[in-house]
Amino acid sequence: MSTSQQSRWRLFEDESKYVDRFGLLLVVIVVAVVTLSLVDLSSDSDSIISEIGIVFVTLIVGATLLLALRASGVGTRFLLVADIAIGIGVSATLVIFAVDILTGDGGSRVSSFTPSLAWVILSALAPIVLVRRLMKHRRATLSTLLGAVAAYLLIALTFDFMFLLTDSAIDGAFFGSAEPTTSFMYYSFVTIATLGYGDLTTTSAFGRLLSMFETILGQVYLITFVSMIVGLLVGQRQSERATEPVPPIFDTRQDGPEPQ
């Protein structure tokens, strides 16, 4: 394989113009988290609201994944594969929604929000590549802080999708009884923050395993990145002090009138 071909298939392109643009990414993630926390997307909710919510969440999550991969410097060819996968998922949801509206089925086809395995995999890769990009920062900037917060929220979002997919696979037995989809987003943040309210607990063995893994991952992430950012700030301060001019200990100028 020639050098030009190898460059085309590079996993990361850190010189891309989209690298480190974490501001917009964080805004989109917050919108996705707020929507999933407030709007019940299960089949038991109102059909029209549920369908509109599912379409909106599909679009916003798709945008989140696309922005996360680009801000992390993922290579062009790999971005194309991700774009196709996300585009297929978004298009399928839009087509089903349009058919429901035109045929007047009232939400019989798009009745609940259950992330596919492909979406779960892509959402799990997003914080990984984002963290990899942040680890390359040599100075703590506003972009570093925004990226660190975005990665943390992405981890919670990923586990929300995992919980929803697990609940679907075990026929709604994740919590032992049917719960709105908003409960899964709430449970994910309670778990990653180790709050331990106890109002929601998973009753499945695999659900417990996922919960334990999210707790450990969340704590390791916080410890690692808080120490990294503090270390970068200390290093920057020491570097600035080393470049500052040293004032003289004694003033060698003589007092008195200046010579004529």
N, C-alpha and C positions, 0 to 999 in steps of 0.2 A: 504494500500500500504506500503510495507516494505521500510526501509531506503535506501537500495540499489536501489530499483525501483524509489524512489523519486529523488535520485541523478542522475539517468539516464535521468530524465525528467526535470532537472533544466533548467530554461530559460537562465541563464548565468553561465559560468564556467571561473571565472577570473584567475584561475591558469593554463589555457591552454597555451601551448608553443607558440601559434600564437598571444597572446594578446599583444597589444601595438606595433605591427610591422607595423607602419604607413608609413614608407619610400616607400616601394614598392607600397602600395596602392595609395599614392599621385602621383607617377609616372604614374600609369595606368589611374588614373582619368584625369590627364593632357593630356595624349594621347587621351582619349575619347573626352574630351572637344575640343581639337585642331581639331580632325577629324570631329566632328559635326559642327565646326565653319567654316571649309574650304571646305568640300565635300557635295555637294547637293545630297541628297538621295531621291528626289522626282521623280515621274514618268515622269516629263518633261525633266529631265536630260538625258545624254547619258546612254543607257540601260546597257552596260557592266560595265562602271564605277560605275553606281548606284548599280548594283547587288554586285560587289566586295566590294563597300563601305558599303552596308547593312550587308554583311557577316562579314566584319571586325568590324563594330560597334557592331554587335550582340555578337561577341566573346569578344571584349574588355569590353563591358558593363557587360556581364556575369562574366568575371574575376573580374571586379570592385566590383560587389555585393558579390561575394564569399569572396574576400579579406576583404571587409568591415565587413562582419558578423564575420569572424574569428578573425580579429584584435580587434573586440569589445567584444570578449569572449562569443559569443552566444553558448548555450549548444549543445552537439553533436546531440541529437535527432532532435532538431529544425533545425540544420544545414543540416541534412539529407533531411528534407522536402524541404528546400530551394534549396539544390543541385539538387534534382529531378525536381523541377519546372524550375530552370534555365537550367538544362540539356535538358529538353523537348523543351524549347524555342529555344535553340541553335541548337539542332539536327534537329528540324523542318525546320529552316532556311537553314541549310546545305543541307538537303535532297532536298528541293525545288530548291535551287541553282544548285545542281548536275543534277536534272531532266531537268532544263532549258538548261543547257550546253549540255547534251546528246541528247535532242530532238531538239535542235536548235531553241527554241522558242524566244530567244533573249530578255529574261527578261520580258516575259508576265506575269509570276506568281509573281516574286519578283520585283514589280515595284515601290514600295515606302516604306519608313521606318515609320511605325506607331506602336508605342509600345502598347503591349496588356495591359489590366487592371492589370493582374498579375505582369507584369514587373514594372508598375507604383507603385503598392503597395509595392513590394520588394525594389524599389529604394527609396521610401518614408521612409521605415523602416530603411534603412541603416544609414542615418545621425542621426536618433533617437537613435539607439543603440550605435553609435559611440560617440555621445554627452554624453550618460549615462556613458560610459567607461571613458571619459575624466574628468567627474565630480568626479571620484574616485581618481584622481591623487592628491597626497599630496605634490609633488614637481614639479616645472616647469622644465621640461627637453626638450631636442630636440624632443623626441617622443611626448610630449605634444603639442609643436608648430606644428609639422607635422600633427598630428591628427586634430588639430583645423582648419588648412588650408584645409585639406581633407574634413572635415565635411562641411565647407562653400561651397566648390566646388560641393559637393554632393547635397546640397540643390538646387543650381542653375541647376544642371543636372536633378534633379527630376522634377523641374518645367518645364524644357524644354520638358520632356516626357509628362507632363500634358498638356502643350500647344499643342503639336503635336496630342495627343489623342483627345483633344477638337476640334481642327481644323478638324480632320477626322470625328468626330461625327456630326459636323454642316456643313459638306460638303464644307470645305475650306473657311469658312467665319470668321475665327478668326481675320484676319486683314482686312476683307472686300473684299479682292481680293487674288488671288493665290500668294504665296510667296515661295521661296526655303526653304528647311528645315534648311539651315544655318541661316536664319533670326530668327528662334525661339530660337536658342542658343544665338545669339546676343541679342535678346530682353530679354531673361531671365537674362543675366548678367547686362544689362542696368537697368533692374527693381530692382534686388536685391541690386545693388549699388546706387540706387536712383539718377542716372545721369540725367534722364529726357531729352534726346536728342529730342524726339518728332518725329523722322523720321519714327518710327513704333509705331502704337497704335492699340489696339484691339477694335473691334467694337461690340463684343458680351457681353452681361451682365455677363455671367459666366466667360468669359475671363477677364473682369475687376475685378471680384471678386478674381480670382486667382492672378492677378497682384497685387492687394492691399495686399493680404495675404502674397505674397512673399516679398513685400517691408517691411512690418511690421516685418515679421520673420527674414529677413536679418539684420535689424537694431537691433532688440532685441538680436540676436545672437552675433553681433559684440560687443555690450555694455557689455553683460554678460561675454563673454570669454576674452575680453581685460581686464576687471576688475578682473576676476578670475586669469589670468596669472600674472598680476601685483601684486595681493595680494599674490600669491604663491612666487613670487620673493622677495617681501618685507619680508615675513615671513622667507624665507630661509636666507636672509641677516641678519635679527635680530638674528636668531638662531646661525649663524656663529659668529656674534659679541659676543654673550653671552658665547660661548665656547673658545674665544680667551683669552690667559693669560693676566692679567692686569700688565703692567710694573710698577715697584716701583716708587713712587714719588721722593724719595730721595735715592741717592746712599750711602749706609752705609759703603762702603769700604773706608779705610783711605789711604790718599795719602802718599807717602814716600817709602823708600826702603823696600823691603820684608825682614822679619827677616831671619837671617842666620840659 
